[in-house]
Amino acid sequence: VQLQASGGGLVQAGGSLRLSCAASGRTFDRYAMGWFRQAPGKEREPVTAINWTGDSTYYADSVKGRFTISRDNAKNTVYLQMNSLKPEDTAVYYCAARNVYSSGSYYYRPYEYNYWGQGTQVTVSS
């Protein structure tokens, strides 16, 4: 599967952005999805994840209450709504997909994912 992330940009602190990750190539609704981010000089870290049915989610403590992940399997797309953005949210954001066949679980470790998008830059100014 190929993943195309979009929606990044420059926003002031307190603002909002909505990232999208469009999947193509294979059946989308049998993949668990996740968003990760990597700031300069730091390791890639999990942000949020969602299972393939869309009814189970994970959020990193740093984004709980501010970010929301959702998916539309009919459109082969997963979304990341980011509100109340902070300068420390500045990073390249990556979406990732993992094949699942019977599990309703989400996954939040990078090594658990099979496919990665190219990343989209999010910059939050203070």
C-alpha positions, -999 to +999 in steps of 0.1 A: +000+000+000+011+035-007+005+063+018+003+100+010+003+125+039-008+160+035-021+190+054+010+202+072+020+238+073+029+268+095+005+278+122+006+300+153+005+285+188-031+278+197-041+272+161-053+241+144-043+219+115-059+188+099-036+162+085-048+136+060-032+103+049-046+088+018-039+051+011-039+034-023-029+001-038-047-024-017-078-028+005-076+000+030-100-012+057-078-041+068-050-019+081-045-004+115-031+031+111-009+054+131+006+089+131+042+094+143+063+125+144+100+133+144+115+166+155+151+176+145+176+157+166+150+135+182+137+100+177+105+092+159+077+091+185+041+078+184+014+104+183-018+085+179-031+052+164-064+037+154-075+001+148-090-010+115-126-008+127-120+028+139-134+021+174-102+018+194-076+046+196-043+055+213-030+089+221+004+099+235+000+118+268+015+149+252-015+152+227-044+138+247-073+162+246-059+182+217-055+157+189-081+134+174-075+106+150-103+093+127-106+072+096-130+070+066-125+036+051-148+044+022-123+071+012-092+051+022-081+080+044-071+086+080-072+120+095-054+138+124-072+168+137-047+189+158-061+217+180-044+240+205-011+234+188+021+242+208+056+250+195+067+216+209+044+199+183+067+211+156+079+181+137+076+161+105+045+140+108+043+105+093+014+082+088+019+045+089-002+013+081+000-022+094-017-052+079-043-068+102-065-098+095-084-105+127-072-081+154-091-051+165-060-036+182-041-004+175-004-003+174+019+025+185+054+012+181+072+022+148+085-013+142+050-027+142+042-009+110+047-022+074+041+009+054+051+046+058+041+078+041+066+104+031+059+128+060+044+163+062+060+192+080+041+209+109+056+241+123+040+259+152+053+294+159+052+309+194 
